[in-house]
Amino acid sequence: MSFHVRRKDREITDSDVLKKVLKSTKHVTIALCMDNEPYLVSLSHGYDEAANCLYFHCADEGKKLVYMKANSKVWGQTVLDYGVTDDATTLTQASTSRAKYL
């Protein structure tokens, strides 16, 4: 099954713009799933542009790692906060990827 962006005028496809979003946002929300049970958590993160990779700190054990080890497919979303604007626009960037425990 494939989905598309409903508002093509708001779709971000330029990789430089996407990298700028990842470098400038403060938080990412990741969605994990294990045994058909979802788990979402918002985290502060670091973005490594050379590796095109997000990093976040966590303990050596815990719910995030249990879920990631059971199912490495992870969905993430960042939100740029422009504060109060005339048009109250919020830019959201979402993506699905694989998690790797380092």
C-alpha positions, 0 to 999 in steps of 0.5 A: 500500500502506498500513500501520498502527500495530499498537499503537494504544495507543502511537500519537502523533497529537497534534501538540503531543506530536509537536512536543515529541518533535522539540524534545526529542530530540537525534538523528534517523536519516534513511533515503535511497534512490538507485537502489534502494540505501538509506542511513541516517545518524544526525545531530544536528538542529535543529527549527524549530517555526514552519516545522515543519522539521528542519535538520541541518548538512552539507558542500556536497557528500557522500553525503547530498546526492547521495542527496537530490538523486536522491530527495527522499523521506526517512524519519526517526526520532527516539528519546526516551531516558528512561534507565533506567525500570521498564518500559524504554520507548523512545518512537520517532517515525517519519515520511516527508517530502521533503528540501530542500537550502537 
